[in-house]
């Protein structure tokens, strides 16, 4: 298979009252799979700003990033090499408003329910389970790893 470069992606677990928000994709290539709000990092964009932007675009929520669960390198369900920076965040404003061109649905679920679910069709299941396991075990990394001015 020909290598087409590495895709830089950010995702956010928006946490509220012990639950995490997951979204159901509506884009043709990944339709009806559940994921964390996520997307590509734009050229010249800082990682944390990209994460806040994607959370706002896909959910309507303004979030404050609180930590990271890790950096994940994998081949996606679309057969692309991805380096994913995953953050934890809390709602600071806005309201749930889905971009229906990209997002079909959203729901709140506990991290343990997400980790144990076999019925949800998860986009990139192994990576989502890794992220969720890190959330459950409180394996978090400070945001200063990504920006020393915090």
C-alpha positions as CSV (number, residue, x, y, z in Angstrom):
1,X,0.0,0.0,0.0
2,X,1.3,3.4,-0.9
3,X,2.0,5.8,2.0
4,X,0.1,9.1,1.6
5,X,1.6,10.9,4.6
6,X,0.5,11.1,8.2
7,X,-2.7,12.7,9.2
8,X,-2.6,14.8,12.4
9,X,-5.9,14.6,14.3
10,X,-7.2,15.9,17.6
11,X,-10.2,14.6,19.6
12,X,-11.8,15.6,22.8
13,X,-13.7,13.7,25.5
14,X,-16.2,16.3,26.8
15,X,-16.9,15.3,30.4
16,X,-20.0,16.3,32.3
17,X,-21.5,14.8,35.5
18,X,-19.5,11.6,35.2
19,X,-20.4,11.0,31.5
20,X,-18.6,11.5,28.2
21,X,-20.2,12.9,25.0
22,X,-19.8,10.7,21.9
23,X,-21.1,11.6,18.5
24,X,-22.4,9.5,15.6
25,X,-20.7,10.2,12.4
26,X,-22.8,11.2,9.3
27,X,-20.0,11.5,6.7
28,X,-20.4,8.8,4.0
29,X,-17.1,7.0,4.6
30,X,-17.7,6.5,8.4
31,X,-21.5,6.9,8.6
32,X,-23.2,5.5,11.7
33,X,-20.0,5.0,13.7
34,X,-19.6,6.5,17.2
35,X,-16.6,8.6,17.9
36,X,-15.3,11.4,20.2
37,X,-15.6,14.9,18.6
38,X,-12.5,15.0,16.4
39,X,-10.9,16.3,13.3
40,X,-7.8,17.2,11.4
41,X,-5.3,19.8,12.6
42,X,-5.3,22.6,10.0
43,X,-1.9,23.9,8.7
44,X,-0.3,26.3,11.2
45,X,-2.9,25.6,13.9
46,X,-1.9,24.8,17.5
47,X,-3.1,21.4,18.7
48,X,-5.2,22.6,21.6
49,X,-6.8,25.3,19.5
50,X,-7.7,22.6,16.9
51,X,-9.2,20.5,19.7
52,X,-11.4,23.3,21.0
53,X,-12.4,24.2,17.4
54,X,-13.4,20.7,16.5
55,X,-15.4,20.3,19.8
56,X,-17.3,23.6,19.0
57,X,-17.9,22.7,15.4
58,X,-19.2,19.2,16.0
59,X,-21.1,19.8,19.3
60,X,-21.8,23.5,19.8
61,X,-20.0,23.4,23.1
62,X,-17.2,25.8,24.1
63,X,-14.8,23.6,26.0
64,X,-11.8,24.2,28.3
65,X,-9.2,21.5,27.9
66,X,-8.1,20.0,31.2
67,X,-5.6,17.3,30.3
68,X,-4.6,14.8,27.7
69,X,-5.0,11.0,27.7
70,X,-2.2,10.4,25.2
71,X,-0.9,10.4,21.7
72,X,-2.0,7.5,19.6
73,X,-0.4,6.3,16.3
74,X,-2.5,3.9,14.3
75,X,-3.9,2.9,10.9
76,X,-7.5,4.2,10.7
77,X,-10.6,2.3,9.5
78,X,-10.1,4.3,6.3
79,X,-6.5,2.8,6.0
80,X,-4.8,6.1,6.7
81,X,-1.9,6.5,9.2
82,X,-3.1,8.8,12.0
83,X,-1.3,10.5,14.9
84,X,-4.1,11.4,17.3
85,X,-3.8,13.8,20.2
86,X,-6.6,13.1,22.6
87,X,-7.7,15.7,25.2
88,X,-10.2,15.8,28.1
89,X,-12.4,18.9,28.3
90,X,-15.2,20.4,30.3
91,X,-18.1,22.6,29.0
92,X,-17.6,26.3,29.5
93,X,-20.5,27.5,27.3
94,X,-22.7,26.9,24.3
95,X,-25.3,24.3,23.9
96,X,-25.6,21.0,22.1
97,X,-26.0,21.8,18.4
98,X,-25.0,19.2,15.9
99,X,-23.7,19.9,12.4
100,X,-26.0,17.5,10.8
101,X,-24.0,17.4,7.6
102,X,-21.2,15.6,9.6
103,X,-22.9,14.5,12.8
104,X,-26.1,12.3,13.0
105,X,-26.5,12.1,16.7
106,X,-24.9,12.5,20.1
107,X,-25.2,10.9,23.5
108,X,-23.8,10.9,27.0
109,X,-22.4,7.7,28.2
110,X,-20.2,6.7,31.2
111,X,-16.7,5.8,30.3
112,X,-17.2,2.3,31.8
113,X,-20.3,1.8,29.6
114,X,-18.4,2.9,26.6
115,X,-15.4,0.6,27.4
116,X,-17.7,-2.4,27.9
117,X,-20.0,-1.8,25.0
118,X,-19.9,-4.4,22.3
119,X,-23.1,-3.2,20.6
120,X,-22.0,0.3,19.7
121,X,-20.2,0.5,16.3
122,X,-17.2,2.5,17.3
123,X,-15.0,4.2,14.8
124,X,-11.4,2.8,15.3
125,X,-12.6,0.6,18.2
126,X,-9.1,-0.3,19.5
127,X,-8.0,3.3,19.9
128,X,-11.4,4.4,21.4
129,X,-11.0,1.6,24.0
130,X,-7.4,2.6,24.7
131,X,-8.5,6.2,25.3
132,X,-11.5,5.2,27.4
133,X,-9.3,2.8,29.5
134,X,-6.9,5.8,30.2
135,X,-9.9,7.9,31.3
136,X,-11.2,5.2,33.6
137,X,-7.7,4.7,35.2
138,X,-7.2,8.5,35.4
139,X,-4.1,8.2,33.2
140,X,-3.8,11.9,32.3
141,X,-1.0,14.1,31.1
142,X,-0.7,17.8,31.7
143,X,-1.4,20.3,28.9
144,X,2.1,21.8,29.4
145,X,3.3,18.9,27.3
146,X,1.8,20.7,24.3
147,X,2.3,24.3,25.3
148,X,4.6,25.7,28.0
149,X,2.7,28.9,28.5
150,X,-0.2,27.3,30.3
